[in-house]
Amino acid sequence: MTTTPRPVSDTDILAFCGKLAAKNVAYFDKHYPNLSAPSFYPSKGGRKYVRIVRADNPGPGRSVQCFVERSTGLIWKAASWKSPATNFPRGSILESNRLTEGENIYGCIYGR
């Protein structure tokens, strides 16, 4: 299902983080029952892109899961901590099947 791009709200982004967390909890419960699943949260700032951060639980480890474009809801793979790889989008947070096609527990799938 393809949706037309539209600006995304903070509620959309938090819902996307919740879906990421739920998918990771299910994966960790099945494959790593003695470990805690990571948590996900949007980083503050960023006029054009919102950084989605993956935080290890417990522990200080953090990494970028992906970037979400505010004006369209498109998901971009991270090129670094500060910027997305804008060669092509990996999908949209507005699509209902986003987490089954282009996003896995490790981040954005490289090819599509």
C-alpha positions as CSV (number, residue, x, y, z in Angstrom):
1,M,0.0,0.0,0.0
2,T,1.5,3.3,-1.1
3,T,0.4,6.5,0.5
4,T,0.9,10.0,-0.7
5,P,3.6,11.9,1.2
6,R,2.5,14.4,3.7
7,P,4.1,16.2,6.6
8,V,4.4,14.0,9.7
9,S,3.6,15.0,13.2
10,D,5.4,14.1,16.4
11,T,2.6,11.6,17.1
12,D,3.4,9.8,13.8
13,I,7.1,9.6,14.7
14,L,6.4,8.4,18.2
15,A,4.1,5.7,16.8
16,F,6.8,4.6,14.4
17,C,9.3,4.4,17.4
18,G,6.7,2.3,19.2
19,K,6.4,-0.1,16.3
20,L,10.1,-0.5,16.1
21,A,10.2,-1.2,19.8
22,A,7.5,-3.8,19.6
23,K,9.1,-5.6,16.8
24,N,12.4,-5.7,18.6
25,V,10.8,-6.9,21.9
26,A,9.2,-9.8,20.0
27,Y,12.5,-10.7,18.3
28,F,14.6,-10.5,21.5
29,D,12.0,-12.5,23.4
30,K,12.2,-15.3,20.8
31,H,15.9,-15.3,20.1
32,Y,17.6,-13.7,23.1
33,P,15.3,-14.2,26.1
34,N,18.0,-13.3,28.6
35,L,18.7,-9.9,27.0
36,S,16.7,-6.7,27.1
37,A,15.5,-5.3,23.8
38,P,16.7,-1.8,22.8
39,S,14.5,1.2,23.0
40,F,13.9,3.8,20.3
41,Y,13.3,7.5,20.5
42,P,13.4,10.6,18.3
43,S,16.3,12.9,18.8
44,K,15.7,16.6,19.4
45,G,16.3,19.1,16.7
46,G,16.6,18.8,13.0
47,R,14.6,21.0,10.7
48,K,14.4,18.6,7.8
49,Y,15.1,15.1,9.3
50,V,14.3,13.5,12.6
51,R,17.0,11.1,13.8
52,I,15.6,7.9,15.3
53,V,18.0,6.7,18.0
54,R,18.4,3.0,19.1
55,A,19.5,2.8,22.7
56,D,20.9,-0.4,24.3
57,N,19.2,-1.5,27.5
58,P,21.0,-1.6,29.8
59,G,24.1,0.2,28.8
60,P,25.4,3.5,27.3
61,G,25.4,2.3,23.6
62,R,23.4,4.4,21.1
63,S,23.2,4.3,17.3
64,V,21.1,5.8,14.6
65,Q,18.3,3.4,13.4
66,C,17.2,5.7,10.6
67,F,16.2,9.2,9.7
68,V,12.6,10.3,9.0
69,E,12.0,13.3,6.6
70,R,9.5,15.7,8.3
71,S,7.9,17.0,5.1
72,T,7.1,13.5,3.6
73,G,7.4,10.8,6.2
74,L,10.1,9.0,4.1
75,I,12.6,6.8,5.9
76,W,16.3,7.2,5.0
77,K,19.2,5.0,6.0
78,A,21.8,6.8,8.2
79,A,25.1,7.8,6.5
80,S,26.4,9.0,9.9
81,W,25.2,10.2,13.2
82,K,24.4,13.6,11.7
83,S,23.1,12.9,8.3
84,P,21.0,10.5,6.2
85,A,22.1,8.6,3.0
86,T,19.8,10.3,0.5
87,N,20.5,8.0,-2.4
88,F,17.0,6.6,-2.2
89,P,14.3,6.3,0.5
90,R,13.7,3.0,2.3
91,G,10.0,3.6,2.6
92,S,7.6,5.7,4.5
93,I,6.4,5.7,8.1
94,L,2.9,6.4,6.7
95,E,2.8,2.9,5.1
96,S,1.2,0.2,7.2
97,N,3.7,-2.5,6.1
98,R,6.8,-0.4,6.6
99,L,8.4,-2.7,9.2
100,T,8.0,-5.9,7.2
101,E,9.5,-4.7,3.9
102,G,12.4,-2.3,4.4
103,E,13.2,-2.1,8.1
104,N,14.6,-4.9,10.3
105,I,15.8,-5.0,13.9
106,Y,19.3,-3.8,12.8
107,G,18.2,-0.8,10.8
108,C,17.2,0.0,7.2
109,I,17.7,-2.6,4.6
110,Y,20.4,-1.5,2.3
111,G,18.8,-2.4,-1.1
112,R,15.3,-2.4,-2.1
